[in-house]
Amino acid sequence: MVSCRFSFIYVSFVRSFGAESFVFRFAIQKLKIKIYRTIILPVVLYGCETWSLTLTEERSLRVFENRVLRRIFGPKKDEVTREWRELHNEELEGR
């Protein structure tokens, strides 16, 4: 049930603030993070005091957060290969 909630909210997030969205395309990263922390995260975690998470659901929550953060920060150009790539989980944790 909880993991279904994550996927539903992520789809809503992409539709509202996806790459094609005028608001999200031209917003700076600080604003995007502020939107994530003030609007999206409270909706995701609503009622979490009563959840008893399994390891799978806990992992789903981490995956959801990483997907949103990857969309916010976008791709990164690798200095060695000079190709664009997605951020790794370790890079997302530091942000």
The first five atom37 places (N, CA, C, CB, O) and aatype in JSON, in Angstrom:
{
  "aatype": [12, 19, 15, 4, 1, 13, 15, 13, 9, 18, 19, 15, 13, 19, 1, 15, 13, 7, 0, 6, 15, 13, 19, 13, 1, 13, 0, 9, 5, 11, 10, 11, 9, 11, 9, 18, 1, 16, 9, 9, 10, 14, 19, 19, 10, 18, 7, 4, 6, 16, 17, 15, 10, 16, 10, 16, 6, 6, 1, 15, 10, 1, 19, 13, 6, 2, 1, 19, 10, 1, 1, 9, 13, 7, 14, 11, 11, 3, 6, 19, 16, 1, 6, 17, 1, 6, 10, 8, 2, 6, 6, 10, 6, 7, 1],
  "atom_mask": [
    [1, 1, 1, 1, 1],
    [1, 1, 1, 1, 1],
    [1, 1, 1, 1, 1],
    [1, 1, 1, 1, 1],
    [1, 1, 1, 1, 1],
    [1, 1, 1, 1, 1],
    [1, 1, 1, 1, 1],
    [1, 1, 1, 1, 1],
    [1, 1, 1, 1, 1],
    [1, 1, 1, 1, 1],
    [1, 1, 1, 1, 1],
    [1, 1, 1, 1, 1],
    [1, 1, 1, 1, 1],
    [1, 1, 1, 1, 1],
    [1, 1, 1, 1, 1],
    [1, 1, 1, 1, 1],
    [1, 1, 1, 1, 1],
    [1, 1, 1, 0, 1],
    [1, 1, 1, 1, 1],
    [1, 1, 1, 1, 1],
    [1, 1, 1, 1, 1],
    [1, 1, 1, 1, 1],
    [1, 1, 1, 1, 1],
    [1, 1, 1, 1, 1],
    [1, 1, 1, 1, 1],
    [1, 1, 1, 1, 1],
    [1, 1, 1, 1, 1],
    [1, 1, 1, 1, 1],
    [1, 1, 1, 1, 1],
    [1, 1, 1, 1, 1],
    [1, 1, 1, 1, 1],
    [1, 1, 1, 1, 1],
    [1, 1, 1, 1, 1],
    [1, 1, 1, 1, 1],
    [1, 1, 1, 1, 1],
    [1, 1, 1, 1, 1],
    [1, 1, 1, 1, 1],
    [1, 1, 1, 1, 1],
    [1, 1, 1, 1, 1],
    [1, 1, 1, 1, 1],
    [1, 1, 1, 1, 1],
    [1, 1, 1, 1, 1],
    [1, 1, 1, 1, 1],
    [1, 1, 1, 1, 1],
    [1, 1, 1, 1, 1],
    [1, 1, 1, 1, 1],
    [1, 1, 1, 0, 1],
    [1, 1, 1, 1, 1],
    [1, 1, 1, 1, 1],
    [1, 1, 1, 1, 1],
    [1, 1, 1, 1, 1],
    [1, 1, 1, 1, 1],
    [1, 1, 1, 1, 1],
    [1, 1, 1, 1, 1],
    [1, 1, 1, 1, 1],
    [1, 1, 1, 1, 1],
    [1, 1, 1, 1, 1],
    [1, 1, 1, 1, 1],
    [1, 1, 1, 1, 1],
    [1, 1, 1, 1, 1],
    [1, 1, 1, 1, 1],
    [1, 1, 1, 1, 1],
    [1, 1, 1, 1, 1],
    [1, 1, 1, 1, 1],
    [1, 1, 1, 1, 1],
    [1, 1, 1, 1, 1],
    [1, 1, 1, 1, 1],
    [1, 1, 1, 1, 1],
    [1, 1, 1, 1, 1],
    [1, 1, 1, 1, 1],
    [1, 1, 1, 1, 1],
    [1, 1, 1, 1, 1],
    [1, 1, 1, 1, 1],
    [1, 1, 1, 0, 1],
    [1, 1, 1, 1, 1],
    [1, 1, 1, 1, 1],
    [1, 1, 1, 1, 1],
    [1, 1, 1, 1, 1],
    [1, 1, 1, 1, 1],
    [1, 1, 1, 1, 1],
    [1, 1, 1, 1, 1],
    [1, 1, 1, 1, 1],
    [1, 1, 1, 1, 1],
    [1, 1, 1, 1, 1],
    [1, 1, 1, 1, 1],
    [1, 1, 1, 1, 1],
    [1, 1, 1, 1, 1],
    [1, 1, 1, 1, 1],
    [1, 1, 1, 1, 1],
    [1, 1, 1, 1, 1],
    [1, 1, 1, 1, 1],
    [1, 1, 1, 1, 1],
    [1, 1, 1, 1, 1],
    [1, 1, 1, 0, 1],
    [1, 1, 1, 1, 1]
  ],
  "atom_positions": [
    [[0.81, -1.19, 0.0], [0.0, 0.0, 0.0], [0.87, 1.27, 0.0], [-0.93, -0.01, 1.2], [0.6, 2.22, -0.74]],
    [[1.9, 1.27, 0.82], [2.77, 2.44, 0.91], [3.53, 2.64, -0.39], [3.74, 2.31, 2.08], [3.63, 3.76, -0.88]],
    [[4.06, 1.57, -0.97], [4.82, 1.7, -2.22], [3.92, 2.16, -3.36], [5.49, 0.37, -2.58], [4.38, 2.86, -4.26]],
    [[2.66, 1.77, -3.34], [1.71, 2.23, -4.36], [1.52, 3.74, -4.22], [0.33, 1.5, -4.22], [1.39, 4.46, -5.22]],
    [[1.51, 4.22, -3.0], [1.4, 5.65, -2.74], [2.59, 6.41, -3.33], [1.29, 5.93, -1.23], [2.42, 7.48, -3.92]],
    [[3.81, 5.85, -3.18], [5.0, 6.49, -3.71], [4.92, 6.63, -5.22], [6.25, 5.7, -3.32], [5.21, 7.7, -5.76]],
    [[4.53, 5.56, -5.89], [4.49, 5.62, -7.35], [3.4, 6.57, -7.83], [4.27, 4.22, -7.93], [3.6, 7.27, -8.83]],
    [[2.27, 6.61, -7.15], [1.2, 7.53, -7.52], [1.65, 8.98, -7.37], [-0.05, 7.27, -6.67], [1.39, 9.81, -8.23]],
    [[2.33, 9.28, -6.27], [2.78, 10.65, -6.02], [3.89, 11.02, -7.0], [3.27, 10.81, -4.58], [3.94, 12.16, -7.45]],
    [[4.77, 10.08, -7.34], [5.83, 10.38, -8.3], [5.23, 10.71, -9.67], [6.8, 9.2, -8.42], [5.68, 11.64, -10.33]],
    [[4.23, 9.96, -10.09], [3.58, 10.24, -11.38], [2.94, 11.63, -11.34], [2.51, 9.16, -11.71], [3.03, 12.38, -12.31]],
    [[2.3, 11.97, -10.22], [1.71, 13.3, -10.09], [2.79, 14.38, -10.12], [0.9, 13.4, -8.78], [2.6, 15.44, -10.71]],
    [[3.92, 14.1, -9.48], [5.04, 15.04, -9.46], [5.55, 15.28, -10.87], [6.18, 14.52, -8.57], [5.77, 16.43, -11.26]],
    [[5.73, 14.22, -11.64], [6.26, 14.36, -13.0], [5.28, 15.13, -13.87], [6.55, 12.97, -13.62], [5.68, 15.96, -14.68]],
    [[3.99, 14.86, -13.71], [3.0, 15.59, -14.5], [2.97, 17.07, -14.15], [1.62, 14.98, -14.31], [2.83, 17.92, -15.03]],
    [[3.11, 17.38, -12.87], [3.03, 18.77, -12.44], [4.33, 19.53, -12.66], [2.65, 18.83, -11.0], [4.32, 20.68, -13.08]],
    [[5.45, 18.86, -12.36], [6.74, 19.53, -12.39], [7.74, 18.81, -13.27], [7.29, 19.65, -10.99], [8.94, 18.82, -12.98]],
    [[7.28, 18.2, -14.33], [8.16, 17.44, -15.21], [9.02, 18.34, -16.08], [0.0, 0.0, 0.0], [8.95, 19.57, -15.97]],
    [[9.8, 17.74, -16.92], [10.73, 18.49, -17.77], [9.99, 19.43, -18.72], [11.61, 17.53, -18.58], [10.53, 20.48, -19.08]],
    [[8.78, 19.09, -19.11], [8.02, 19.93, -20.03], [7.3, 21.06, -19.31], [7.03, 19.1, -20.79], [6.82, 21.99, -19.95]],
    [[7.21, 20.98, -17.99], [6.5, 21.98, -17.22], [7.23, 23.32, -17.28], [6.33, 21.52, -15.78], [8.43, 23.39, -17.04]],
    [[6.49, 24.37, -17.59], [7.08, 25.71, -17.67], [7.66, 26.12, -16.32], [6.02, 26.72, -18.12], [8.75, 26.68, -16.26]],
    [[6.94, 25.84, -15.25], [7.39, 26.23, -13.91], [8.69, 25.55, -13.56], [6.32, 25.9, -12.86], [9.62, 26.19, -13.07]],
    [[8.78, 24.27, -13.81], [9.95, 23.52, -13.36], [11.13, 23.67, -14.31], [9.6, 22.07, -13.22], [12.27, 23.54, -13.87]],
    [[10.88, 23.93, -15.55], [11.98, 24.04, -16.51], [12.86, 25.25, -16.21], [11.43, 24.12, -17.92], [14.08, 25.16, -16.32]],
    [[12.25, 26.37, -15.85], [13.0, 27.6, -15.67], [13.29, 27.94, -14.21], [12.26, 28.72, -16.3], [13.93, 28.96, -13.93]],
    [[12.85, 27.12, -13.3], [13.12, 27.37, -11.89], [14.55, 26.97, -11.54], [12.11, 26.61, -11.0], [15.09, 26.02, -12.1]],
    [[15.15, 27.71, -10.62], [16.5, 27.36, -10.19], [16.43, 26.19, -9.22], [17.2, 28.58, -9.54], [15.37, 25.89, -8.66]],
    [[17.56, 25.53, -9.02], [17.58, 24.32, -8.2], [17.14, 24.58, -6.77], [18.95, 23.72, -8.2], [16.47, 23.74, -6.17]],
    [[17.5, 25.73, -6.2], [17.08, 26.03, -4.82], [15.57, 26.06, -4.71], [17.67, 27.37, -4.36], [15.01, 25.55, -3.74]],
    [[14.91, 26.64, -5.7], [13.45, 26.7, -5.7], [12.85, 25.31, -5.87], [12.96, 27.62, -6.81], [11.86, 24.97, -5.22]],
    [[13.45, 24.5, -6.73], [12.96, 23.14, -6.94], [13.06, 22.33, -5.65], [13.75, 22.44, -8.06], [12.13, 21.59, -5.31]],
    [[14.17, 22.47, -4.93], [14.34, 21.75, -3.68], [13.35, 22.25, -2.64], [15.77, 21.89, -3.15], [12.81, 21.46, -1.85]],
    [[13.1, 23.55, -2.63], [12.13, 24.11, -1.69], [10.73, 23.58, -1.97], [12.14, 25.66, -1.77], [10.0, 23.24, -1.04]],
    [[10.36, 23.49, -3.24], [9.07, 22.91, -3.61], [8.99, 21.46, -3.15], [8.84, 23.0, -5.14], [7.97, 21.03, -2.61]],
    [[10.08, 20.72, -3.37], [10.11, 19.3, -2.97], [9.93, 19.16, -1.46], [11.44, 18.65, -3.4], [9.14, 18.34, -0.99]],
    [[10.67, 19.96, -0.69], [10.63, 19.83, 0.78], [9.34, 20.35, 1.39], [11.81, 20.56, 1.39], [8.89, 19.82, 2.4]],
    [[8.73, 21.38, 0.81], [7.55, 21.98, 1.42], [6.23, 21.42, 0.91], [7.56, 23.44, 1.2], [5.23, 21.44, 1.64]],
    [[6.2, 20.91, -0.32], [4.93, 20.43, -0.88], [4.92, 18.91, -1.05], [4.67, 21.1, -2.22], [4.0, 18.24, -0.58]],
    [[5.92, 18.38, -1.72], [5.9, 16.97, -2.11], [6.19, 16.05, -0.94], [6.89, 16.71, -3.22], [5.44, 15.1, -0.69]],
    [[7.28, 16.31, -0.21], [7.67, 15.43, 0.88], [6.6, 15.32, 1.98], [8.96, 15.93, 1.49], [6.36, 14.2, 2.45]],
    [[5.95, 16.41, 2.41], [4.88, 16.25, 3.4], [3.72, 15.39, 2.91], [4.36, 17.6, 3.79], [3.12, 14.65, 3.7]],
    [[3.41, 15.48, 1.62], [2.33, 14.65, 1.07], [2.74, 13.18, 1.11], [1.99, 15.07, -0.37], [1.93, 12.31, 1.46]],
    [[3.98, 12.9, 0.75], [4.48, 11.52, 0.74], [4.48, 10.94, 2.15], [5.9, 11.46, 0.14], [4.08, 9.8, 2.36]],
    [[4.92, 11.73, 3.11], [5.1, 11.22, 4.47], [3.88, 11.41, 5.36], [6.28, 11.88, 5.1], [3.96, 11.13, 6.56]],
    [[2.76, 11.87, 4.82], [1.57, 12.07, 5.62], [1.14, 10.77, 6.29], [0.42, 12.63, 4.74], [0.94, 9.75, 5.61]],
    [[1.0, 10.79, 7.58], [0.57, 9.62, 8.33], [1.66, 8.59, 8.56], [0.0, 0.0, 0.0], [1.35, 7.46, 8.95]],
    [[2.92, 8.95, 8.34], [4.0, 7.97, 8.44], [4.23, 7.5, 9.88], [5.28, 8.57, 7.89], [4.88, 6.48, 10.09]],
    [[3.7, 8.23, 10.87], [3.86, 7.78, 12.25], [3.18, 6.44, 12.49], [3.3, 8.83, 13.22], [3.56, 5.68, 13.37]],
    [[2.18, 6.16, 11.69], [1.41, 4.93, 11.89], [1.86, 3.79, 10.99], [-0.04, 5.21, 11.67], [1.35, 2.68, 11.11]],
    [[2.81, 4.05, 10.1], [3.26, 3.01, 9.19], [4.18, 2.04, 9.91], [3.97, 3.62, 7.99], [4.96, 2.42, 10.77]],
    [[4.07, 0.79, 9.53], [5.08, -0.19, 9.93], [5.72, -0.66, 8.63], [4.46, -1.41, 10.78], [5.21, -1.54, 7.94]],
    [[6.86, -0.06, 8.32], [7.5, -0.29, 7.02], [8.27, -1.61, 6.99], [8.43, 0.85, 6.69], [8.97, -1.96, 7.94]],
    [[8.11, -2.31, 5.91], [8.96, -3.45, 5.65], [10.23, -2.93, 4.97], [8.23, -4.54, 4.77], [10.29, -1.76, 4.59]],
    [[11.22, -3.77, 4.82], [12.44, -3.36, 4.14], [12.17, -2.96, 2.69], [13.49, -4.48, 4.19], [12.8, -2.05, 2.16]],
    [[11.24, -3.65, 2.06], [10.89, -3.34, 0.68], [10.27, -1.95, 0.57], [9.92, -4.39, 0.12], [10.6, -1.19, -0.34]],
    [[9.39, -1.61, 1.5], [8.75, -0.29, 1.47], [9.75, 0.81, 1.83], [7.56, -0.26, 2.43], [9.68, 1.91, 1.3]],
    [[10.66, 0.51, 2.73], [11.7, 1.48, 3.07], [12.59, 1.75, 1.85], [12.56, 0.96, 4.26], [12.97, 2.89, 1.59]],
    [[12.9, 0.7, 1.13], [13.69, 0.85, -0.09], [12.91, 1.64, -1.13], [14.09, -0.53, -0.66], [13.49, 2.46, -1.84]],
    [[11.6, 1.41, -1.23], [10.77, 2.16, -2.18], [10.78, 3.65, -1.86], [9.33, 1.63, -2.15], [10.78, 4.48, -2.77]],
    [[10.78, 3.98, -0.58], [10.85, 5.38, -0.18], [12.18, 6.01, -0.6], [10.67, 5.5, 1.35], [12.2, 7.15, -1.08]],
    [[13.28, 5.27, -0.44], [14.59, 5.76, -0.87], [14.65, 5.93, -2.39], [15.69, 4.81, -0.41], [15.21, 6.9, -2.9]],
    [[14.07, 4.97, -3.11], [14.05, 5.03, -4.57], [13.24, 6.24, -5.03], [13.46, 3.72, -5.17], [13.64, 6.95, -5.95]],
    [[12.09, 6.47, -4.39], [11.27, 7.62, -4.73], [12.05, 8.92, -4.55], [10.0, 7.64, -3.86], [12.05, 9.77, -5.44]],
    [[12.7, 9.06, -3.41], [13.45, 10.29, -3.15], [14.59, 10.48, -4.16], [14.02, 10.27, -1.73], [14.81, 11.59, -4.64]],
    [[15.3, 9.4, -4.48], [16.39, 9.5, -5.46], [15.88, 9.87, -6.85], [17.16, 8.18, -5.52], [16.53, 10.64, -7.55]],
    [[14.74, 9.32, -7.24], [14.17, 9.65, -8.55], [13.81, 11.12, -8.64], [12.95, 8.79, -8.82], [14.07, 11.77, -9.65]],
    [[13.2, 11.65, -7.58], [12.82, 13.06, -7.56], [14.08, 13.93, -7.59], [11.97, 13.38, -6.32], [14.13, 14.91, -8.34]],
    [[15.08, 13.59, -6.78], [16.3, 14.38, -6.75], [17.05, 14.33, -8.08], [17.21, 13.9, -5.63], [17.63, 15.33, -8.5]],
    [[17.04, 13.17, -8.74], [17.68, 13.08, -10.06], [16.99, 13.98, -11.06], [17.67, 11.63, -10.57], [17.65, 14.6, -11.9]],
    [[15.69, 14.06, -10.97], [14.94, 14.93, -11.89], [15.24, 16.4, -11.59], [13.43, 14.65, -11.78], [15.31, 17.22, -12.5]],
    [[15.4, 16.73, -10.31], [15.69, 18.12, -9.94], [17.08, 18.52, -10.4], [15.57, 18.3, -8.42], [17.25, 19.57, -11.02]],
    [[18.1, 17.71, -10.09], [19.48, 18.08, -10.39], [19.88, 17.81, -11.83], [20.4, 17.34, -9.47], [20.85, 18.39, -12.31]],
    [[19.16, 16.93, -12.52], [19.44, 16.67, -13.92], [20.72, 15.88, -14.12], [0.0, 0.0, 0.0], [21.35, 15.43, -13.16]],
    [[21.11, 15.72, -15.39], [22.32, 14.94, -15.69], [23.59, 15.71, -15.35], [22.34, 14.53, -17.16], [23.58, 16.94, -15.21]],
    [[24.69, 14.98, -15.24], [25.99, 15.57, -14.94], [26.96, 15.13, -16.03], [26.5, 15.16, -13.52], [26.92, 13.98, -16.47]],
    [[27.82, 16.03, -16.44], [28.81, 15.68, -17.46], [30.02, 15.08, -16.77], [29.21, 16.93, -18.31], [30.62, 15.7, -15.89]],
    [[30.37, 13.86, -17.18], [31.52, 13.16, -16.61], [32.8, 13.78, -17.16], [31.46, 11.64, -16.93], [32.95, 13.95, -18.37]],
    [[33.74, 14.13, -16.25], [34.98, 14.78, -16.69], [35.88, 13.84, -17.48], [35.73, 15.31, -15.49], [36.6, 14.29, -18.38]],
    [[35.86, 12.57, -17.18], [36.75, 11.61, -17.83], [36.25, 11.25, -19.23], [36.89, 10.34, -16.97], [36.98, 11.38, -20.21]],
    [[35.0, 10.79, -19.32], [34.47, 10.33, -20.6], [33.82, 11.45, -21.41], [33.47, 9.24, -20.37], [33.54, 11.27, -22.6]],
    [[33.57, 12.6, -20.77], [32.93, 13.76, -21.42], [31.53, 13.43, -21.91], [33.78, 14.26, -22.59], [31.05, 14.04, -22.87]],
    [[30.86, 12.47, -21.26], [29.5, 12.1, -21.62], [28.57, 12.48, -20.48], [29.39, 10.57, -21.94], [28.98, 12.58, -19.32]],
    [[27.3, 12.68, -20.83], [26.3, 12.99, -19.82], [25.84, 11.7, -19.15], [25.1, 13.75, -20.44], [25.69, 10.67, -19.8]],
    [[25.62, 11.77, -17.84], [25.15, 10.6, -17.09], [24.27, 11.05, -15.95], [26.33, 9.77, -16.57], [24.28, 12.21, -15.56]],
    [[23.5, 10.1, -15.41], [22.68, 10.39, -14.23], [23.56, 10.4, -12.99], [21.54, 9.35, -14.08], [24.62, 9.77, -12.97]],
    [[23.11, 11.11, -11.97], [23.85, 11.14, -10.71], [23.74, 9.8, -10.01], [23.33, 12.28, -9.81], [22.7, 9.14, -10.07]],
    [[24.81, 9.39, -9.35], [24.79, 8.16, -8.56], [24.17, 8.44, -7.18], [26.22, 7.58, -8.4], [24.09, 9.59, -6.75]],
    [[23.73, 7.38, -6.51], [23.1, 7.54, -5.21], [24.0, 8.26, -4.22], [22.72, 6.19, -4.66], [23.52, 9.07, -3.42]],
    [[25.29, 7.98, -4.25], [26.22, 8.61, -3.32], [26.28, 10.12, -3.55], [27.63, 8.0, -3.45], [26.42, 10.9, -2.6]],
    [[26.19, 10.53, -4.81], [26.2, 11.96, -5.13], [24.94, 12.65, -4.68], [26.38, 12.16, -6.62], [24.97, 13.82, -4.3]],
    [[23.81, 11.93, -4.71], [22.55, 12.5, -4.28], [22.49, 12.67, -2.76], [21.39, 11.63, -4.76], [21.88, 13.61, -2.26]],
    [[23.12, 11.76, -2.04], [23.1, 11.84, -0.57], [23.79, 13.09, -0.06], [23.76, 10.62, 0.04], [23.41, 13.63, 0.98]],
    [[24.8, 13.57, -0.78], [25.54, 14.73, -0.34], [24.83, 16.05, -0.63], [0.0, 0.0, 0.0], [25.29, 17.1, -0.17]],
    [[23.75, 16.01, -1.36], [23.06, 17.26, -1.75], [21.91, 17.57, -0.87], [22.59, 17.2, -3.16], [21.24, 18.58, -1.06]]
  ]
}
